[in-house]
Amino acid sequence: MARIDALPSIKIIRGLKGILDFYVWKGLPCVRAWPRYRPAKQTAASLAAALVFGAIVKSYGLLGDLPLEAYRNDALDQTRTARDIMVTGVYGNLHEASMSDFLDLLVECRDFLSDLTALLEALHSIDTDEIVVRTEHSVLPDGAATSAAQATQLTALQKLDDLQDALQSKALDRLLVRGSNQLFSFAGVLAKDADGLISGANGFFDSPAVPAGQIWIVTTIAAVNVTSPVTAIILNNQHDARSIRLQKEIKAFAIDDYSSWTGFTSLDQSDVIRAEFIGGQAGDTCAIFITGHIMTLET
């Protein structure tokens, strides 16, 4: 045996057949004197493999499971690589091949070609790549897969997706609204009144406070001192300990003479409407009346 730099052309190899044997050993091209003694006996599986090798390489024909298994069992003691198999097989020296590796290649080619065949069978036209779908598995009516129909479906699905994004809870269908467009739910009519003692001379009297979880929209206010005449009545929105004046009416108010205001002001938790009575005396009884509507803040 001698190693060489490269295998000669196939014409030279065939011309020296019976004299010199060119082959590949562990990926290296080699040459040796033609073997004097061929294997004394070729099994049926080895002969069959030699006959089909050319057809497999050239036409990618498929082998059945039983012949492949027979070839594999017959070649368990072979150790040559798959690359050696292909080279020696092409140059006519199949008896030098590792049949187990060769058959592994055949199995891999067969499985790949089987998958490719199945894919090609599913194509209505290889030129247009139209997929064939069994009628019993198709859920679309005729024409539903057209571009126009698909665009319509996509538009509808996008609108549905946008609508679901706007729902805080799909179970409750609670709609989310941007902060700049925040909505409040209508909880009921606001109609409150209170009466009691003034806080002191020139003192004040408050309306009921807003409970937790509500917003009061006050649209009318009326205040009165039912004990003493006063010279002025001041109405304030008392929010977070700040007094926001809504109206100051100065005149000679007789006993039981009302000061009224109409407008729009908001109160949240613990806020009150405060009426100041200028000229009121300690111990006076005062009253305040407010109307509007109650809202519950959406969370």
Sequence and secondary structure as in RCSB ss.txt:
>XXXX:A:sequence
MARIDALPSIKIIRGLKGILDFYVWKGLPCVRAWPRYRPAKQTAASLAAALVFGAIVKSYGLLGDLPLEAYRNDA
LDQTRTARDIMVTGVYGNLHEASMSDFLDLLVECRDFLSDLTALLEALHSIDTDEIVVRTEHSVLPDGAATSAAQ
ATQLTALQKLDDLQDALQSKALDRLLVRGSNQLFSFAGVLAKDADGLISGANGFFDSPAVPAGQIWIVTTIAAVN
VTSPVTAIILNNQHDARSIRLQKEIKAFAIDDYSSWTGFTSLDQSDVIRAEFIGGQAGDTCAIFITGHIMTLET
>XXXX:A:secstr
 EE SS   HHHHHHTTTTEEEEEETTEEEEEE  S   S   HHHHHHHHHHHHHHHH     HHHHHHHHHHT
TT    HHHHHHHHHTT GGGS HHHHHHHHHHHHHHHHHHHHHHHHEEETTTTEE   GGG  S TTTTSHHHH
HHHHHHHHHHHHHHHHEEETTTTEE   GGG  EEEEEEEEEEEEEE SSTT EEE     TTEEEEEEEEEEEE
SSS EEEEEEEEEETTEEEEEEEEEEEE TT  EEEEEEEEE TT EEEEEEET  TT EEEEEEEEEEEEE  
